Amino acid sequence: MRYIKFFIIYILCILCISCNHSDKVKVGFLCWNNSNSYAQKNVKCFKEKALQLGVEVIDKDARSSESEQYNQAVELINQGVKVLVVYAVNTVSAAAIVRIAHKEGVKIIAYDRMIKNCDLDYYVTFDSQKVGEYMAREAIAQKPKGNYLLLGGDKGDDNADLVKSGIMKVLKTQIDLGNIKLSYNNYIEDWSYENAQHEVDKIMRLSSNSKIDAVVASCDDMARAAIAVIKKNQTNSNTFVSGQNSDIESLKAILSGDQTVTICKSPKTFGYAVAELAVKLATHADTKLSFEVNAAIFNGYYQVPSILFDPVLITKSNLEKVILSDGLTSKEELFN
């Protein structure tokens, strides 16, 4: 009889643990490529905040494969996530993820990259057009005349077009006046260091006027690629070089004088905000968010409720104050 009582208690404990586990709300985060340092910080901040809010996070890394990202979405939907945050590999094909998620009642938040041609639930990003405008204004302030290269992001990413439109909005008048010669204006596949390096090297080898006065690069990897090629081929260049994402290597390059500016899109601001929204949607909690839906952006099918944050231009003068304020980068890391 005593053994039967122990057995019953044991079974009840197992059932209790099982019920508690299955009742825990889950959200998923699908990242396009977690080898990217900016993506890593965003995933880290999202998970940190979501866990603080009592929700389990399952994250997956697609390693730049759109088919893998789709398969990972199916896997997480089958595991019972209530919300999927999608940092899309491909902003067009990711619409298939939205469709399969909605069939199962799962909400989708597009993270940093708009998902096109679908009834997406929310889009959260920084204002990419402002990113381009800030870069270009600083370029003109420091190099009002000269030979410019424009290194755009991957053409499959809507942000690349938005950054580029912001840059051209500012540069157009000076180009039309003949003060700025735009020797290169193209997209760089996968926002890649290697691809940007190849393009800048080709320009410098083939151009009759190889002196480059300004490189308006849409991300830090491409900025550093341009710097490497220019330093190899152009002595005492004093070239203006912009970037985006505040990678630690580029922050150090700004301090050393090799890179001129970058754009800060705080992963903490970003990741925490998306985690708040994801948890609210997953738990149906009647809580007020710490930010507001401040835009509606057409994705080719639907006016998507959107949250746009303002980016911050980073120069040598404000770098320490801005970058160290959110605690993601330490003073030792920055100066060692």
ZASESE-821104 format. One line per 8 residues: number of its first residue (from 1); for each residue x, y, z of N, C-alpha, C, CB. Coordinates in steps of 0.02 Angstrom, whole numbers, plus 50000, padded with zeros to 5 digits. Glycine has a CB too. Layout:
% residues N
NUM> X/Y/Z/X/Y/Z/X/Y/Z/X/Y/Z; ...;
//
This chain:
% residues 336
1> 50042/49940/50000/50000/50000/50000/50043/50063/50000/49953/50000/50061; 50098/50060/50042/50143/50116/50046/50174/50132/49979/50198/50103/50098; 50193/50078/49942/50224/50087/49876/50174/50118/49826/50250/50020/49848; 50111/50098/49833/50060/50126/49788/50053/50201/49800/49991/50090/49799; 50054/50222/49864/50050/50293/49880/50109/50332/49851/50047/50303/49956; 50170/50303/49858/50229/50335/49830/50224/50341/49754/50293/50295/49849; 50197/50288/49723/50190/50287/49650/50141/50342/49627/50166/50217/49625; 50085/50348/49663/50035/50398/49646/50064/50469/49654/49972/50390/49691;
9> 50101/50480/49709/50133/50546/49720/50182/50561/49665/50168/50548/49789; 50221/50510/49645/50271/50518/49592/50238/50538/49526/50311/50452/49582; 50184/50503/49508/50148/50518/49446/50119/50589/49447/50091/50467/49434; 50091/50608/49505/50063/50676/49511/50116/50729/49503/50028/50684/49579; 50175/50716/49530/50231/50764/49523/50252/50772/49450/50291/50741/49565; 50256/50715/49415/50275/50716/49344/50224/50755/49304/50281/50644/49316; 50160/50742/49318/50106/50777/49283/50108/50852/49296/50038/50749/49303; 50123/50869/49358/50126/50939/49377/50182/50975/49341/50135/50946/49453;
17> 50241/50943/49340/50299/50972/49305/50284/50979/49231/50362/50928/49316; 50253/50927/49203/50236/50927/49132/50188/50983/49115/50207/50859/49111; 50137/50991/49158/50088/51044/49145/50119/51113/49150/50029/51038/49194; 50162/51122/49201/50194/51187/49209/50237/51203/49149/50236/51188/49272; 50273/51152/49123/50317/51163/49065/50276/51180/49004/50359/51100/49052; 50223/51145/48992/50183/51156/48932/50145/51223/48935/50134/51099/48920; 50131/51246/48997/50094/51308/49004/50138/51370/48996/50059/51310/49071; 50203/51362/48997/50247/51420/48992/50243/51449/48921/50320/51401/49009;
25> 50231/51514/48917/50224/51547/48852/50292/51550/48817/50195/51618/48861; 50290/51533/48752/50352/51533/48713/50347/51583/48656/50367/51463/48686; 50403/51617/48643/50408/51658/48582/50472/51637/48546/50410/51735/48599; 50472/51645/48480/50529/51626/48441/50563/51685/48409/50509/51577/48387; 50629/51679/48398/50667/51731/48364/50707/51697/48308/50714/51770/48414; 50692/51714/48246/50727/51687/48188/50776/51740/48163/50678/51665/48132; 50841/51726/48168/50892/51774/48148/50921/51756/48080/50948/51778/48201; 50932/51806/48039/50957/51794/47971/51028/51765/47972/50956/51859/47930;
33> 51073/51791/48016/51141/51764/48020/51173/51789/48084/51184/51785/47959; 51181/51744/48131/51205/51762/48198/51281/51770/48201/51183/51711/48247; 51316/51761/48144/51387/51775/48143/51399/51850/48136/51422/51737/48085; 51348/51887/48117/51351/51959/48112/51348/51988/48183/51293/51988/48068; 51397/52030/48201/51403/52053/48270/51343/52096/48291/51467/52094/48279; 51316/52135/48245/51257/52176/48261/51197/52130/48274/51241/52225/48204; 51189/52079/48233/51134/52031/48243/51141/51996/48311/51132/51980/48186; 51202/51977/48328/51214/51943/48392/51189/51985/48451/51290/51928/48401;
41> 51207/52049/48450/51187/52093/48505/51112/52102/48508/51221/52162/48497; 51079/52105/48450/51007/52112/48449/50972/52050/48478/50983/52124/48378; 50996/51991/48459/50967/51929/48486/50977/51926/48561/50998/51867/48451; 51037/51943/48583/51053/51942/48654/51006/51987/48694/51126/51963/48666; 50996/52048/48670/50954/52097/48706/50881/52075/48706/50961/52166/48675; 50858/52049/48650/50789/52025/48646/50778/51970/48698/50773/51999/48576; 50822/51921/48699/50815/51865/48746/50817/51889/48818/50870/51812/48733; 50863/51934/48832/50872/51959/48900/50806/51991/48925/50928/52011/48902;
49> 50776/52033/48885/50715/52067/48906/50655/52020/48909/50699/52125/48858; 50649/51976/48859/50593/51928/48859/50595/51883/48920/50593/51886/48794; 50654/51860/48938/50662/51817/48996/50645/51855/49060/50733/51788/49000; 50664/51919/49064/50646/51961/49121/50570/51966/49128/50676/52031/49114; 50536/51965/49071/50463/51970/49071/50428/51903/49079/50440/52003/49006; 50467/51850/49090/50439/51785/49108/50419/51741/49050/50381/51795/49151; 50447/51753/48991/50429/51714/48932/50490/51675/48908/50403/51761/48876; 50478/51614/48887/50532/51572/48860/50547/51592/48788/50513/51497/48864;
57> 50611/51596/48771/50632/51615/48703/50668/51556/48670/50678/51678/48704; 50647/51541/48609/50683/51492/48568/50709/51530/48508/50636/51431/48547; 50775/51533/48500/50803/51569/48444/50839/51522/48396/50851/51624/48468; 50838/51540/48332/50869/51500/48279/50910/51545/48233/50815/51461/48239; 50964/51518/48207/51007/51554/48161/51003/51522/48092/51081/51553/48187; 50981/51561/48042/50971/51534/47974/51035/51534/47933/50919/51575/47938; 51087/51567/47958/51152/51569/47923/51143/51591/47849/51187/51501/47926; 51103/51642/47839/51090/51672/47774/51054/51627/47724/51156/51694/47744;
65> 51021/51574/47748/50984/51529/47704/50909/51540/47713/51002/51455/47718; 50875/51563/47660/50803/51576/47666/50764/51512/47674/50778/51614/47605; 50786/51457/47643/50752/51393/47651/50759/51367/47722/50778/51341/47601; 50819/51376/47750/50830/51355/47819/50787/51396/47867/50904/51362/47838; 50780/51461/47854/50739/51503/47897/50666/51481/47895/50745/51576/47876; 50642/51463/47836/50573/51438/47830/50565/51373/47871/50555/51424/47755; 50612/51327/47865/50608/51264/47902/50610/51276/47977/50666/51217/47882; 50650/51324/47998/50654/51341/48069/50588/51371/48094/50712/51390/48082;
73> 50555/51410/48051/50490/51437/48069/50439/51382/48081/50464/51485/48015; 50438/51333/48035/50393/51276/48042/50407/51239/48107/50400/51228/47981; 50471/51229/48122/50490/51194/48183/50466/51230/48246/50567/51186/48186; 50475/51296/48248/50454/51334/48308/50378/51338/48314/50484/51403/48306; 50344/51343/48258/50270/51343/48260/50246/51276/48288/50240/51355/48189; 50277/51222/48267/50258/51156/48293/50275/51148/48367/50294/51102/48253; 50324/51187/48391/50342/51184/48462/50296/51228/48505/50414/51206/48472; 50250/51264/48473/50200/51300/48511/50215/51373/48526/50189/51266/48572;
81> 50260/51406/48487/50272/51477/48501/50208/51516/48485/50332/51503/48458; 50197/51569/48523/50138/51612/48512/50153/51670/48466/50113/51638/48579; 50217/51690/48465/50240/51745/48423/50307/51726/48392/50246/51812/48464; 50316/51745/48329/50380/51736/48295/50408/51804/48277/50374/51691/48232; 50469/51819/48300/50504/51878/48278/50551/51857/48222/50544/51912/48338; 50544/51888/48164/50582/51865/48104/50628/51920/48081/50533/51845/48047; 50693/51908/48088/50746/51949/48060/50763/51915/47993/50810/51955/48108; 50729/51937/47940/50723/51897/47879/50788/51893/47839/50670/51925/47835;
89> 50801/51833/47812/50855/51824/47763/50835/51857/47698/50870/51748/47752; 50774/51843/47676/50748/51871/47614/50679/51902/47628/50744/51817/47557; 50673/51966/47615/50613/52002/47636/50552/51986/47592/50625/52075/47635; 50564/51954/47535/50509/51933/47492/50486/51862/47509/50529/51937/47418; 50532/51815/47509/50514/51745/47521/50490/51733/47593/50573/51700/47507; 50510/51778/47639/50488/51770/47709/50412/51779/47717/50524/51821/47753; 50378/51804/47666/50304/51808/47668/50273/51739/47679/50277/51839/47603; 50307/51687/47655/50282/51618/47665/50280/51601/47739/50325/51568/47627;
97> 50327/51628/47778/50328/51616/47850/50267/51648/47882/50393/51644/47882; 50251/51709/47861/50192/51744/47888/50129/51703/47874/50186/51815/47857; 50123/51677/47813/50063/51640/47795/50054/51576/47837/50064/51622/47720; 50108/51537/47845/50101/51475/47884/50090/51490/47958/50164/51430/47875; 50120/51544/47983/50111/51563/48053/50039/51583/48067/50158/51620/48072; 50011/51623/48023/49942/51646/48033/49891/51589/48030/49924/51698/47981; 49906/51538/47991/49861/51480/47990/49856/51446/48058/49886/51429/47938; 49910/51453/48097/49912/51422/48164/49899/51473/48219/49979/51388/48176;
105> 49879/51534/48201/49864/51585/48251/49925/51617/48282/49823/51555/48304; 49983/51612/48249/50046/51640/48275/50056/51709/48245/50106/51593/48259; 50071/51758/48287/50084/51827/48265/50157/51833/48241/50070/51877/48322; 50167/51879/48193/50234/51890/48166/50254/51963/48174/50237/51869/48091; 50314/51973/48202/50345/52039/48204/50407/52038/48159/50365/52059/48278; 50409/52082/48110/50469/52088/48067/50520/52131/48104/50451/52119/47997; 50580/52105/48110/50632/52137/48149/50683/52169/48101/50668/52087/48196; 50684/52235/48099/50733/52274/48061/50724/52271/47985/50802/52251/48078;
113> 50695/52216/47959/50684/52210/47887/50611/52196/47874/50729/52153/47858; 50581/52239/47834/50511/52230/47816/50501/52165/47778/50486/52289/47774; 50447/52129/47794/50427/52070/47755/50373/52091/47707/50403/52010/47802; 50383/52080/47643/50341/52110/47592/50282/52065/47572/50382/52126/47531; 50231/52098/47545/50175/52065/47511/50138/52014/47555/50199/52031/47449; 50123/52034/47617/50086/51989/47662/50053/52033/47716/50134/51936/47695; 50007/52002/47754/49973/52039/47807/50012/52033/47873/49900/52013/47817; 50072/52058/47871/50117/52060/47929/50085/52096/47988/50184/52094/47910;
121> 50099/52071/48049/50067/52100/48108/50101/52166/48129/50069/52051/48166; 50168/52165/48135/50205/52225/48155/50273/52226/48122/50212/52229/48232; 50299/52287/48114/50367/52297/48089/50401/52346/48137/50367/52326/48016; 50460/52327/48163/50498/52370/48208/50568/52380/48180/50501/52339/48280; 50589/52443/48176/50654/52457/48146/50677/52526/48167/50652/52451/48069; 50737/52544/48147/50760/52613/48151/50744/52646/48084/50836/52618/48168; 50739/52711/48082/50722/52747/48022/50781/52746/47974/50701/52820/48038; 50780/52701/47925/50837/52691/47881/50849/52750/47834/50828/52629/47840;
129> 50796/52786/47816/50806/52845/47773/50846/52898/47811/50738/52873/47750; 50831/52906/47875/50870/52953/47916/50943/52930/47921/50839/52959/47986; 50955/52865/47924/51023/52839/47926/51062/52867/47866/51024/52761/47925; 51033/52861/47806/51065/52886/47746/51074/52961/47746/51026/52865/47686; 51023/52997/47770/51027/53070/47772/51083/53093/47819/50960/53099/47795; 51089/53061/47878/51140/53081/47926/51210/53070/47898/51132/53042/47992; 51221/53013/47865/51286/52999/47835/51304/53051/47783/51285/52929/47803; 51257/53064/47737/51270/53109/47681/51281/53181/47704/51212/53106/47631;
137> 51243/53204/47753/51253/53272/47778/51322/53281/47806/51200/53289/47831; 51345/53231/47844/51412/53236/47873/51465/53232/47819/51423/53180/47925; 51453/53192/47767/51500/53187/47711/51508/53255/47677/51477/53134/47660; 51452/53288/47663/51455/53353/47630/51488/53406/47675/51384/53376/47610; 51473/53402/47740/51503/53449/47787/51579/53444/47786/51476/53438/47858; 51605/53383/47779/51677/53373/47782/51710/53372/47713/51693/53309/47818; 51673/53350/47662/51699/53347/47594/51648/53376/47546/51717/53273/47574; 51642/53443/47544/51590/53473/47502/51602/53464/47427/51586/53547/47517;
145> 51663/53447/47408/51678/53434/47337/51722/53372/47333/51714/53495/47304; 51717/53337/47276/51763/53281/47265/51731/53219/47236/51795/53264/47329; 51770/53166/47238/51753/53102/47209/51722/53057/47262/51816/53069/47177; 51660/53037/47252/51622/52998/47302/51609/52927/47276/51555/53033/47318; 51611/52880/47323/51586/52812/47310/51527/52800/47356/51643/52758/47321; 51474/52770/47329/51416/52751/47369/51410/52675/47369/51350/52785/47341; 51423/52645/47426/51418/52572/47434/51352/52556/47469/51479/52544/47474; 51303/52535/47430/51238/52518/47458/51237/52448/47487/51184/52524/47405;
153> 51185/52433/47526/51178/52366/47555/51151/52316/47505/51132/52369/47615; 51133/52258/47529/51108/52205/47486/51041/52225/47455/51100/52139/47526; 51036/52216/47389/50976/52240/47354/50913/52201/47373/50987/52235/47279; 50920/52143/47405/50862/52105/47428/50835/52130/47495/50880/52033/47434; 50869/52178/47525/50849/52205/47590/50819/52275/47579/50909/52208/47640; 50757/52283/47599/50722/52347/47591/50760/52404/47624/50652/52342/47619; 50796/52390/47678/50834/52442/47712/50888/52472/47667/50865/52414/47775; 50915/52431/47623/50967/52456/47577/50939/52512/47533/50995/52399/47533;
161> 50878/52503/47509/50846/52554/47468/50831/52617/47509/50781/52527/47436; 50809/52607/47570/50791/52664/47612/50853/52705/47631/50756/52641/47675; 50907/52671/47649/50969/52707/47664/50993/52745/47603/51024/52657/47689; 50992/52711/47546/51015/52742/47483/50972/52802/47465/51014/52690/47427; 50907/52797/47474/50863/52854/47457/50878/52914/47502/50789/52834/47463; 50894/52901/47566/50913/52955/47611/50978/52988/47591/50919/52929/47682; 51026/52947/47570/51091/52974/47547/51081/53018/47485/51140/52917/47531; 51044/52993/47436/51036/53029/47373/50993/53092/47382/51003/52984/47321;
169> 50947/53090/47429/50906/53150/47444/50952/53208/47464/50855/53134/47500; 51004/53193/47501/51050/53245/47525/51103/53263/47472/51084/53222/47590; 51129/53213/47438/51184/53224/47391/51162/53254/47324/51220/53160/47378; 51099/53245/47305/51077/53260/47237/51094/53331/47214/51003/53251/47232; 51082/53380/47256/51094/53449/47235/51168/53460/47219/51072/53498/47291; 51212/53434/47261/51283/53443/47250/51308/53404/47190/51322/53423/47312; 51277/53347/47176/51294/53309/47116/51273/53348/47054/51260/53239/47117; 51212/53375/47056/51186/53414/46999/51227/53477/46986/51113/53433/47012;
177> 51254/53507/47039/51295/53566/47032/51366/53550/47008/51299/53604/47098; 51384/53486/47009/51450/53465/46987/51503/53467/47042/51472/53508/46931; 51481/53482/47103/51529/53483/47159/51551/53412/47179/51499/53519/47219; 51505/53365/47171/51519/53296/47189/51514/53252/47127/51470/53270/47244; 51565/53213/47115/51563/53163/47062/51552/53095/47094/51630/53164/47020; 51497/53063/47076/51480/52997/47104/51510/52943/47059/51403/52988/47112; 51569/52920/47076/51605/52872/47033/51580/52801/47040/51679/52873/47050; 51545/52786/47095/51517/52719/47105/51454/52726/47145/51568/52671/47140;
185> 51401/52693/47123/51337/52695/47158/51302/52629/47145/51293/52756/47134; 51314/52581/47189/51286/52514/47178/51274/52477/47243/51332/52473/47132; 51236/52423/47238/51223/52379/47296/51281/52330/47304/51156/52342/47287; 51293/52310/47366/51344/52260/47383/51308/52199/47412/51397/52288/47433; 51316/52143/47379/51281/52082/47400/51298/52063/47472/51298/52024/47353; 51246/52048/47510/51251/52023/47579/51285/52073/47626/51290/51958/47579; 51287/52137/47608/51319/52189/47649/51391/52167/47667/51278/52202/47715; 51426/52136/47621/51486/52097/47636/51551/52137/47632/51490/52039/47588;
193> 51595/52124/47680/51663/52153/47680/51700/52132/47617/51703/52131/47743; 51699/52068/47602/51737/52042/47545/51712/52071/47479/51733/51965/47543; 51646/52074/47471/51617/52101/47408/51631/52175/47401/51542/52088/47406; 51627/52212/47456/51643/52284/47453/51717/52295/47437/51624/52318/47520; 51758/52255/47468/51831/52260/47456/51846/52248/47382/51870/52210/47499; 51815/52199/47353/51824/52183/47282/51804/52242/47238/51784/52120/47263; 51746/52272/47253/51721/52328/47213/51766/52389/47218/51650/52345/47233; 51786/52407/47278/51828/52467/47287/51897/52456/47255/51836/52483/47362;
201> 51923/52396/47262/51987/52380/47230/51982/52387/47154/52009/52308/47249; 51928/52363/47126/51917/52367/47054/51912/52440/47032/51854/52329/47034; 51877/52481/47070/51870/52552/47054/51938/52585/47052/51824/52587/47104; 51978/52572/47102/52043/52605/47107/52092/52581/47053/52074/52593/47176; 52084/52520/47032/52128/52493/46978/52108/52520/46910/52126/52417/46977; 52043/52528/46898/52019/52545/46831/52006/52619/46820/51956/52507/46818; 52000/52658/46873/51984/52728/46865/52045/52770/46847/51952/52755/46929; 52036/52817/46802/52090/52862/46784/52104/52911/46840/52074/52900/46719;
209> 52052/52926/46879/52060/52969/46938/52044/52927/46999/52014/53033/46934; 52096/52896/47026/52085/52847/47079/52080/52878/47148/52141/52796/47079; 52090/52944/47154/52085/52976/47220/52012/52977/47242/52114/53048/47218; 52000/52951/47301/51933/52947/47329/51929/52995/47387/51914/52874/47350; 51881/53042/47383/51874/53091/47436/51824/53069/47490/51851/53157/47407; 51774/53031/47470/51724/53009/47519/51694/52942/47498/51667/53062/47525; 51686/52898/47548/51651/52835/47538/51591/52835/47585/51699/52773/47553; 51531/52837/47555/51470/52833/47595/51449/52760/47593/51414/52882/47568;
217> 51472/52722/47643/51459/52650/47647/51401/52638/47694/51522/52611/47670; 51356/52593/47676/51294/52584/47714/51300/52539/47774/51242/52556/47669; 51359/52510/47786/51370/52473/47848/51444/52473/47865/51342/52400/47843; 51460/52456/47927/51528/52459/47951/51575/52409/47916/51530/52448/48024; 51550/52349/47901/51593/52301/47867/51617/52329/47801/51554/52235/47855; 51572/52359/47762/51591/52388/47698/51636/52448/47707/51529/52406/47659; 51625/52487/47759/51668/52545/47774/51740/52522/47785/51642/52584/47835; 51748/52470/47826/51816/52446/47842/51849/52415/47780/51814/52395/47899;
225> 51809/52384/47737/51837/52356/47675/51864/52412/47631/51783/52317/47637; 51826/52467/47626/51849/52524/47586/51912/52554/47616/51794/52577/47582; 51914/52560/47681/51973/52588/47715/52035/52547/47699/51962/52592/47791; 52028/52480/47702/52085/52436/47690/52114/52446/47619/52065/52363/47699; 52069/52452/47570/52091/52461/47500/52122/52531/47490/52032/52451/47451; 52090/52581/47517/52114/52650/47509/52182/52659/47542/52064/52701/47538; 52191/52631/47601/52256/52637/47636/52312/52603/47597/52251/52607/47707; 52293/52551/47561/52344/52514/47521/52364/52553/47459/52317/52445/47501;
233> 52318/52593/47432/52328/52624/47367/52335/52701/47368/52273/52606/47322; 52317/52732/47423/52312/52805/47423/52343/52832/47487/52238/52827/47417; 52403/52860/47481/52438/52886/47540/52410/52954/47560/52514/52891/47527; 52409/52966/47625/52383/53029/47652/52315/53047/47622/52433/53086/47639; 52270/52999/47623/52207/53007/47587/52159/53056/47622/52173/52941/47580; 52155/53054/47688/52106/53094/47726/52036/53085/47697/52126/53169/47724; 52019/53023/47681/51954/53007/47650/51900/53005/47703/51957/52940/47612; 51843/53035/47688/51784/53028/47731/51756/52958/47720/51731/53084/47716;
241> 51742/52922/47775/51711/52855/47769/51656/52849/47821/51765/52799/47778; 51596/52832/47798/51540/52821/47843/51526/52746/47848/51476/52859/47820; 51490/52728/47901/51466/52660/47910/51402/52660/47950/51520/52616/47944; 51380/52600/47970/51318/52593/48009/51324/52530/48051/51256/52589/47962; 51299/52534/48112/51292/52479/48160/51338/52485/48221/51304/52414/48127; 51387/52529/48219/51431/52539/48277/51467/52475/48298/51392/52566/48336; 51492/52437/48248/51533/52378/48263/51595/52400/48302/51554/52341/48198; 51618/52357/48347/51674/52375/48390/51736/52392/48349/51690/52319/48439;
249> 51748/52356/48294/51806/52369/48252/51802/52439/48221/51814/52316/48198; 51741/52458/48201/51732/52525/48171/51735/52580/48223/51665/52528/48134; 51712/52566/48283/51719/52616/48336/51792/52630/48350/51683/52592/48400; 51832/52577/48350/51904/52586/48360/51935/52624/48301/51939/52518/48369; 51909/52610/48240/51934/52645/48181/51917/52719/48183/51905/52613/48118; 51860/52737/48212/51842/52807/48220/51890/52841/48270/51768/52815/48244; 51904/52806/48324/51951/52834/48374/52020/52843/48345/51954/52788/48435; 52041/52798/48300/52108/52803/48270/52110/52851/48211/52131/52735/48247;
257> 52050/52872/48186/52047/52919/48131/52040/52887/48063/52107/52961/48131; 52037/52821/48058/52030/52788/47993/51959/52793/47966/52050/52714/47998; 51909/52783/48009/51839/52791/47989/51813/52856/48019/51795/52729/48013; 51768/52890/47983/51747/52956/48006/51685/52952/48050/51732/53000/47946; 51634/52917/48028/51572/52913/48067/51541/52843/48060/51521/52967/48044; 51498/52827/48106/51454/52769/48100/51385/52790/48126/51482/52707/48139; 51338/52746/48118/51270/52759/48144/51255/52709/48199/51217/52754/48086; 51233/52734/48255/51213/52691/48311/51139/52676/48308/51231/52724/48379;
265> 51122/52612/48304/51053/52588/48311/51055/52541/48371/51025/52552/48244; 51044/52568/48429/51056/52532/48491/51020/52465/48494/51035/52575/48550; 51057/52409/48497/51025/52344/48503/50984/52337/48567/51078/52289/48501; 51003/52375/48618/50966/52372/48681/50898/52404/48673/51006/52405/48738; 50897/52464/48644/50834/52498/48630/50789/52454/48587/50846/52566/48596; 50820/52427/48535/50785/52388/48484/50760/52322/48513/50831/52376/48425; 50807/52282/48539/50790/52216/48565/50740/52217/48621/50852/52180/48587; 50749/52265/48668/50703/52271/48724/50633/52288/48701/50729/52323/48774;
273> 50629/52335/48653/50563/52356/48628/50526/52298/48594/50570/52414/48579; 50561/52261/48552/50528/52206/48517/50509/52151/48567/50575/52177/48462; 50549/52140/48617/50532/52091/48669/50468/52111/48705/50590/52082/48719; 50463/52175/48723/50401/52200/48755/50340/52186/48712/50407/52276/48768; 50346/52202/48648/50290/52193/48602/50273/52119/48594/50305/52224/48533; 50325/52077/48587/50314/52005/48577/50279/51974/48638/50381/51969/48565; 50301/51994/48698/50272/51967/48759/50199/51990/48767/50313/51989/48821; 50186/52053/48751/50117/52078/48754/50071/52039/48708/50115/52153/48737;
281> 50095/52026/48646/50055/51989/48598/50046/51915/48619/50087/51992/48528; 50099/51887/48648/50097/51816/48666/50054/51802/48727/50167/51791/48679; 50053/51849/48774/50017/51839/48837/49950/51874/48839/50059/51863/48895; 49936/51916/48789/49874/51955/48786/49868/52000/48848/49813/51909/48781; 49926/52021/48875/49926/52062/48935/49902/52133/48920/49996/52064/48967; 49865/52161/48967/49840/52229/48960/49891/52278/48989/49770/52236/48995; 49951/52277/48960/50004/52320/48985/50021/52374/48933/50068/52278/49001; 50042/52432/48957/50060/52486/48912/50133/52479/48892/50048/52556/48946;
289> 50145/52484/48827/50214/52479/48801/50252/52543/48817/50214/52466/48726; 50318/52539/48819/50360/52598/48834/50373/52640/48772/50425/52576/48865; 50340/52623/48717/50347/52659/48654/50280/52656/48619/50405/52629/48609; 50274/52691/48563/50211/52693/48527/50219/52670/48455/50181/52764/48528; 50167/52640/48428/50165/52628/48356/50159/52696/48323/50104/52579/48336; 50210/52716/48284/50213/52785/48260/50213/52791/48183/50274/52818/48287; 50199/52734/48149/50197/52736/48076/50155/52679/48050/50269/52734/48046; 50135/52686/47987/50104/52631/47950/50140/52628/47882/50025/52640/47941;
297> 50172/52572/47868/50215/52568/47808/50187/52515/47762/50289/52552/47828; 50178/52534/47699/50151/52488/47649/50204/52438/47628/50125/52527/47588; 50187/52373/47631/50236/52321/47613/50219/52288/47546/50238/52268/47667; 50178/52321/47506/50158/52294/47442/50090/52262/47444/50208/52244/47419; 50064/52251/47504/49999/52219/47513/49957/52254/47566/50008/52145/47531; 49990/52283/47615/49955/52300/47677/49993/52357/47711/49949/52238/47725; 49956/52402/47743/49987/52454/47784/50005/52424/47852/49939/52516/47792; 50068/52409/47861/50091/52372/47921/50101/52420/47979/50156/52334/47906;
305> 50068/52407/48037/50082/52447/48097/50157/52443/48113/50039/52423/48157; 50189/52501/48120/50262/52502/48124/50286/52547/48181/50292/52525/48059; 50344/52529/48207/50378/52569/48258/50446/52588/48229/50385/52531/48327; 50459/52653/48221/50522/52677/48195/50559/52715/48249/50511/52723/48133; 50621/52694/48263/50663/52729/48311/50713/52773/48273/50701/52678/48356; 50735/52826/48306/50783/52871/48276/50855/52845/48285/50777/52942/48305; 50894/52844/48232/50965/52825/48239/51005/52884/48266/50994/52801/48170; 51068/52870/48284/51112/52923/48311/51177/52921/48272/51125/52912/48388;
313> 51198/52980/48247/51262/52986/48213/51319/52984/48265/51265/53051/48170; 51368/52940/48253/51425/52934/48299/51487/52964/48266/51437/52860/48318; 51517/53012/48300/51581/53040/48279/51631/53030/48336/51574/53117/48261; 51691/53049/48324/51742/53042/48376/51724/53080/48439/51811/53065/48350; 51689/53137/48431/51674/53180/48488/51620/53153/48535/51653/53248/48463; 51571/53116/48507/51517/53091/48550/51519/53016/48561/51450/53110/48521; 51569/52983/48534/51571/52909/48533/51566/52879/48603/51635/52885/48499; 51609/52901/48648/51610/52870/48715/51543/52879/48750/51666/52900/48758;
321> 51516/52939/48749/51454/52954/48784/51397/52910/48759/51435/53028/48777; 51390/52904/48693/51333/52867/48664/51342/52792/48671/51323/52886/48590; 51401/52768/48653/51412/52696/48649/51415/52663/48717/51476/52682/48611; 51445/52696/48766/51452/52665/48832/51389/52671/48874/51510/52697/48870; 51341/52712/48852/51282/52726/48893/51236/52666/48902/51243/52782/48863; 51232/52620/48851/51186/52564/48858/51219/52502/48888/51156/52547/48791; 51284/52505/48902/51318/52451/48937/51335/52390/48895/51277/52429/48993; 51322/52392/48830/51338/52334/48788/51411/52331/48768/51295/52335/48725;
329> 51444/52388/48771/51516/52393/48756/51550/52424/48816/51529/52434/48691; 51604/52392/48839/51640/52418/48897/51696/52464/48874/51667/52360/48940; 51719/52505/48921/51775/52550/48906/51838/52510/48890/51788/52599/48966; 51847/52454/48926/51906/52412/48914/51904/52382/48844/51909/52355/48966; 51844/52360/48822/51838/52331/48755/51851/52384/48702/51767/52301/48746; 51829/52445/48714/51835/52499/48665/51907/52522/48657/51793/52557/48686; 51945/52523/48712/52012/52551/48708/52068/52500/48710/52020/52599/48765; 52051/52436/48709/52104/52384/48708/52106/52350/48640/52092/52332/48764;
//
